[in-house]
Amino acid sequence: MTAFYPLVLDGSQIEELQIGDTINATVTNATNATNISGGAAGSVPYQTGATATTFLALGASGSVITAGASAPQYTAQSSLAVGTATNLAGGTAGALAYNSGAGATTFLSLGTSTHILTAGASAPQYTDPSSVTVGTATNATNATNATNASNVAVTTGSAATNYISFVTATTGNLPVLTDTALTFDATTHAITSGISGGIFS
């Protein structure tokens, strides 16, 4: 079988290219290259200078490529500083963001209407106000029960039967008491008592 060799231009002469011959030439453009010579699996090619190509070895899992002083590099995400964020990823409308651990952010969904935010055992939570116990109150408005209150909201009544309140001492944190036998009629301004004498005007 006759072997055929490609012809190459050597200076001003045309010669056959033999097995083992070396072509010293610079390729100006490479179109549709299947592979780039050199580099290990996962490495990324980059230029170290004009017409000089090298490879960046594959970095640690989860790291990202950032710009180094003179070449690209892989950088751990934990070492990156992020500027001001416009939005937090995730969450639903009305949800509050909080940290569930170091560097771990999650969301608390919007609670029931009128519920308040309180501290749970390990996370914030929404709580029904009726289940919350409040300490000493300076002012209480429309309170069902007031303990150790310095002031209690007062309004004018117009009912025919009002129960007069009283306490058992002149000082101290005392319960406010009443009795059905002692009433006040707001329409006649008469105090009625079960004691001898009947009605006092």
Secondary structure as the mmCIF struct_conf table of DSSP 4:
data_model
#
loop_
_struct_conf.conf_type_id
_struct_conf.id
_struct_conf.beg_label_comp_id
_struct_conf.beg_label_asym_id
_struct_conf.beg_label_seq_id
_struct_conf.end_label_comp_id
_struct_conf.end_label_asym_id
_struct_conf.end_label_seq_id
STRN STRN1 LEU A 7 ASP A 10
TURN_TY1_P TURN_TY1_P1 GLY A 11 SER A 12
STRN STRN2 GLN A 13 GLU A 16
TURN_TY1_P TURN_TY1_P2 ILE A 19 GLY A 20
BEND BEND1 THR A 28 THR A 28
BEND BEND2 ASN A 32 ASN A 32
BEND BEND3 THR A 34 THR A 34
BEND BEND4 SER A 37 GLY A 38
TURN_TY1_P TURN_TY1_P3 ALA A 41 GLY A 42
STRN STRN3 VAL A 44 GLY A 49
TURN_TY1_P TURN_TY1_P4 ALA A 50 THR A 51
STRN STRN4 ALA A 52 LEU A 56
HELX_LH_PP_P HELX_LH_PP_P1 ALA A 57 LEU A 58
TURN_TY1_P TURN_TY1_P5 SER A 61 GLY A 62
STRN STRN5 VAL A 64 ALA A 67
BEND BEND5 ALA A 69 ALA A 71
STRN STRN6 PRO A 72 THR A 75
HELX_RH_3T_P HELX_RH_3T_P1 GLN A 77 SER A 79
HELX_LH_PP_P HELX_LH_PP_P2 LEU A 80 VAL A 82
BEND BEND6 THR A 86 THR A 86
BEND BEND7 ALA A 89 GLY A 90
TURN_TY1_P TURN_TY1_P6 ALA A 93 GLY A 94
STRN STRN7 LEU A 96 GLY A 101
TURN_TY1_P TURN_TY1_P7 ALA A 102 GLY A 103
STRN STRN8 ALA A 104 LEU A 108
BEND BEND8 THR A 112 THR A 112
TURN_TY1_P TURN_TY1_P8 SER A 113 THR A 114
STRN STRN9 ILE A 116 ALA A 119
BEND BEND9 ALA A 121 ALA A 123
STRN STRN10 PRO A 124 THR A 127
HELX_RH_3T_P HELX_RH_3T_P2 PRO A 129 SER A 131
BEND BEND10 THR A 138 THR A 138
STRN STRN11 ASN A 139 ALA A 140
BEND BEND11 THR A 141 ASN A 142
BEND BEND12 THR A 144 ASN A 145
BEND BEND13 THR A 147 ASN A 148
BEND BEND14 SER A 150 SER A 150
STRN STRN12 ASN A 151 VAL A 152
BEND BEND15 ALA A 160 ALA A 160
STRN STRN13 ASN A 162 PHE A 166
BEND BEND16 THR A 168 ASN A 173
STRN STRN14 LEU A 177 ASP A 185
TURN_TY1_P TURN_TY1_P9 ALA A 186 HIS A 189
STRN STRN15 ALA A 190 SER A 193
BEND BEND17 GLY A 194 ILE A 195
TURN_TY1_P TURN_TY1_P10 SER A 196 GLY A 197
STRN STRN16 ILE A 199 PHE A 200
#
